[in-house]
Amino acid sequence: MYWAFIVSKKLSTYFFNLPNMELKKWYWHSFAFIVGAYFLILGLIEAQVFFAPMATAIILSLMMLPLANKMEGFIQKRGVVALLCTILLFLISICFIGLVLYQIQIFIEDWPKLKETLAPKLEQLKNFLINNTPIKESDINGIGEGKNLQSGKENKGLGSSISAIFGKVFSLLGNYLLTFIYIFFLLKYRRDFKKFLLKVFSEEKRTKVKGIINESLKVAPRYLAGKVLMIAILAVLYAIGLGITGVDNFILVSIFAAIFSLIPYIGNIIGFALAVALGYAATGETRVLIGIVLTFGIAQFVESYILEPYVVGDKVDLHPFFVILVVIIGNLIWGIIGMILCIPILAIFVVIMMHIPPLKPLGLLLAGKINKDKN
């Protein structure tokens, strides 16, 4: 903090001595943006326990908004509709978590067999590294020995480790349940929040702001629901292809590969590598490798030429570079949950930017449509 104060003091002195007022103004705005971004990120990191469940609830509420509006056509009580939508989301999440845990359990049971199958391949890799790289056999063996040396220390802190694990589990469970409480209240009182936003602005701007909110509430839920549907379809395609190919734990691999598809290029590579590791590396059969390549090739074709244009739509998209960038930032701020939430949050902000004239150029850049704009 001391050095930050010294740097900011010197920068302030430098800004005040600038001869050009426009240049001075630009520097001040840049300085304010950098400092504001720093404290915003610091605040998000420190307040993750509060903001992460809230951000998740907002995204899920936006996804359920079209269904809630339709249900209110024949169920007049908004609280009942909000409760039914919340229960539906809760049941879907329980089924998803149960499926993933079941597949993880199967993977753990099959791990000794998989480890035995992979042992010769790992030995071949070890010999290749020793013969063709500067790595020595003692370096590789030292990794395992280092773990054994630390085993005694780890056993001493076993009680505290178990306590910390239980604390994290209860914290995760509390945030999980809290998310659905937020969803219920967000759906029930969504019109009150909308009226509050309108009252913040003057009467001259309310009509314009109302149009931006209404348009954003139409496009954002459609985009988010389309992405979820696309992930579900990809998971089914991967499961069919990998199941026929003979990949172990193909359901678990299919789910993760479909979720990773949100990250352009990198996500598909991770999913493919996971399938190869659990499929081809475990069996060593060329047939399995060909099946994995065909499965991912067909799935990518379907995603690019069918799912993206017809399921997700072209109302809003995200530039691959900024998707990768925001995933890295999300990981630095909130870890895994940040990587999952950052993409839909960026999509919502792009939707809003596209309807605000001063921010539209930035929205077009983030959406990868800057060259398609006629203005």
N, C-alpha and C positions, 0 to 999 in steps of 0.2 A: 504493500500500500504506500510506503514511503516513496519508493521509486516512481510509482504511478503519479503521486502528487508532484514530484519534481519535474517529471516529463510534461504533465499537463500545465504546470506553471510556465515552463520554458516555451511550450507551444502557444500559450495564451499571449506571452510577451511578443513572440514572433508574429502572431496574427495581428496584434494591435499596430505593429510597425509596418505593415504592408501598405504600399502607396495607393494601390487601386482598391476602391471600395467594393466593386463587384468581385474581385479576386478574394478580398477579405471575407465577403459574405459566403462565397463558395467554400473557402477553407473552414469557416465556422460551421457550416452545415455538414461538411464531411466529418469534422471533428465530433460534432454532436451525434451524428449517426453512428460513428465507431464506438463512442463511449456508451451510447444508448444500447447498441447491439451487445456490447460486452456485458453490461449489467442485466440485460434481458436474458441472455444465455445463462449467466451465473444464477439469476433468480429461478429460471426453469429447472436448473440442476438441483438447487437446494430445495425447491418446492415440488419435487417430482411426485411425492406421495399424494399431493392434492391435485396437481394439474394432469397427471397421467390418466387417472380414472375419469376426470371431467372431460378431457379431450376425447377419450374413447367413447364416452356416453354421447357426446355431441355428434360424433361421426355415425354411430349406430342409430341415433335418433333421426338424423337426416335420411338414413337409408330406409327407415320405417315410416317416414313422413307420407309418401304416396299411399301406402296401405292404411295408415291412420285416417287420412282424409276420406278415402273410400268407405271405410267402416263407419265413419261419422254420418254417412248418408242414410244408414238404416239403424244405427245405434246413436241415439241423440246425446247420451251422457258421455262427455269427453273423458271423464275419469275412468269409466269402464273401458273405453277404447284404449286409453294409455296403458291400463293394467293388462289388457289382453295382448297388446303388442309387446309389452315388457316380458310377459310370461312366455310368449312365442320365442323371443330372442333368447331367453334363459334356457328353454328346452333345447333349442338348436345348439347353443354353446355347450350344454351338458353332453349332448350326443357327440359333438365334435371332440370334446376333451376325452370322453370315454373311448372313442375310436382310436385316438392317438395313444392314450395310455395302454390300451389293449395291444396295439402294434408294438409299442416299446417293450411291453412285457414279453411278447413273443421274440423280439430281437434279443433281449437279455437271456432268454432260455436257449436261443440258438447260438449265442456268442461263443461258448466253448468249441462247438463244432466249426464255426466260422474262423475262430482263431487257429484251430488245428489245420484248416484248409489253407489259410493265408501264411502259415509259418514258412513253408518252402519258398513262397514268392518273396516274403520279407528277407529271407536269407540270401536269395538271388540279388535282391536290391542292395543288400548290405555289401555283398561281394563286388557288385558293380561300382558302388560308391568308393570302396576302398581301392579298387584297381584303376579307376578312371578319374578320381578327384583327389584333392589334397587331404581329404578326411582320412584319418587313421582308425584302425580297429579299436585302439584304446579310447579314442574320442567317443565312438558309438557305445562301447561298453561302459564308459564313464557316466553316460546318461542314466542307465539302470542302477549303477552303483550309487550315484548321487541320491536317487530316490530311496535306496535302502538305508543310507546313512541318516536320512531325515525321518525314517519311519518311527524311530524311538521318540523323537520329539513330537511327532504327530500323535502318537498314542497317548502321551501325557496330557495333551489338550483335547482328548476325545470328548470329555464331558462338556467342555465349553463349545466345542464344534457342534455337538448334537443340540445343545441349547440354542445356538445361533441358527441352525437349520430349522428348528421348530418355530423360532421367532419369525424367520422369513416366510415359512409356510403360512402361519397365521396372518401375517401382514398381507401376503398375496391373496389369501382367501377373503380377508376384510375388504381389500380394494376391489376384488371381483364382485362381491355382493353390493358394495357401495356404487359400483358402476351402474347396476340395474336400478338402484334407487334414483340415481341421477336421471336415467333414461325415462323413468315414469314421470318425474316432475317436469322434465324438459318437454315431453309430449303433452302433458296435461296443461301446462301453462305457457305453451309456445306462443299463443296469441298475445299474452301479456308481455312477453319479452319483445315481441315485434312492435307493440304499441310503445313500449319504453324507448326502443331505438328511434322511432319516429318522433317522439317528443323531445329527444335530445337535440334535433335539428330545428331550425326556424321554419315557419309556415311556408316560406317561399321554396325551400328545398325539400319539403316533406314529400311532395308528389314524385320528384325525381328519385329520392331515396327509397320510397315505397316501390317504385318500378324496379330499382336495382335489387331490392330484397326479394320481391316476387319472382324475378327472373332467375336469381341465384338459387332460390328454393325449388325452382323447377329443374334447373340443369344439374346442380350438385347431387341431389338424391338419385337422379337418373344415371349419372356417371358412376357413383359409388355402387349402386345396385348392379349396373352393368359389369363393373370390375369383379364383384363377388360372383355373379353368374358365370363370368368368363373363367374364374379360378375353379369353380365347381365343374364346369364342362371339361377343362383341361385335366383336372384330377381324374375324372372318369376315363378320358382318353388314355392318359398315362397308365391308369390301373389296368385297363383292358390290354393294352400293348405289352406292358411289363409282366402282367400275369400270364399271358400266353407265352411270352418269351421264357419265363421261368426264373424271374428275379425274386430272391428271398425278400420277405417283408415289402412286397410291391405296393401295398396300400399306403404304408407309411412314406415310402419313397415318392409315391404319386402325389400325396398331399403336400409334402415339402417342396417338390419340384413345381407344383402349380402355384404355391404361394411365392416362391422365389421368382416366378415369371414376372412379378410386378417390377423387378429391377431389370432394366433392359440389358441384354447381352450377358452381363455377369450372372444374373439369376438363372438363365438357361444353362450356362456353363456349370454352375454349382449343382443344379438338378441332374444334369447329365453325368457329372463326376460321381455324384452320390449313387446313381443307378449303376454305373460301371463298377464302383467299389463293392457294392452289395450283390451285383450280378455276375459280371464277367470275372472280376478278381477272385470271387469265391469259388467259381466253377472252372474257369479257365477255358470254357467252350466257346469256339468262334461263333456258333449259332446264337448264343446269348448276346454276344457283342453286336452282331448284325441286327438282331431283334431290337436292341436298345437304340441303335442308330436309326432304324426305320421308325420306331415309335416316336422319338423326339423330332425327327424330320417331318413326319406327318402332322404331329401336334403343332409344330411351329408354323407349318403351312396353313393349318386351320385357324390358328390364332391370328396370323397376319392378314389373311384374306377373307375370313368369315367372321370371327369373333370380334376383332377390333372395329371393323366398319359397321357391322350389323347388330352386334350385341351392346358394345360400349357406345358406339356412335361417334360422330365427329364434332359434337358440340364443344368439347374441350379435350385436349390431350396434353401430354407433358413431354418436353424435350428430354431425350435420353441423358444428355450431359447433366442437366439440372436434377434429374431423378437420382442419378448416382451421387451427385454432390449432396443432395438433401438427405439421402440415406446415410452417408458418412456422418453428416452433422447430427442426424437423429440418433445414431449409435453413440456419438460422443456425449450427447446430452442425457438420453434416457436408456441407452443400451438397446436390448432387443425390442422392447415395446416402442422405443423411439423410432427404430427402423420400420416397424409395421405402421405406425401412425403418421409418419412424416409424409408419405406419398399422398394419401387422401387429404391431409391438411393442406399440402401444397396445391392440390387440385381445386379445393374449395377457394383458396385465395386467388388462384388464377381465374376462376369463374367470376369472382367479385371484381377483380382488376379489369376484366374484359368489358365491364359495364360502367366503369368510372373513366371518363375521357382522359384525365391527366395520367392515370395509371395503365391505360390500355397498351401503350408501347411495351411496358414491362411485362404485361400479361401475354402479349403476342410473342415476346422473346421466350418466356418460360414455357409457353405452349408449343413453341417451334413453328409458329405461323407468321413470323415477321416478314418472310418473303412473299407470303400469299396475300398479305393485306394490300388493298388497292390504293389506300391513302398514303 
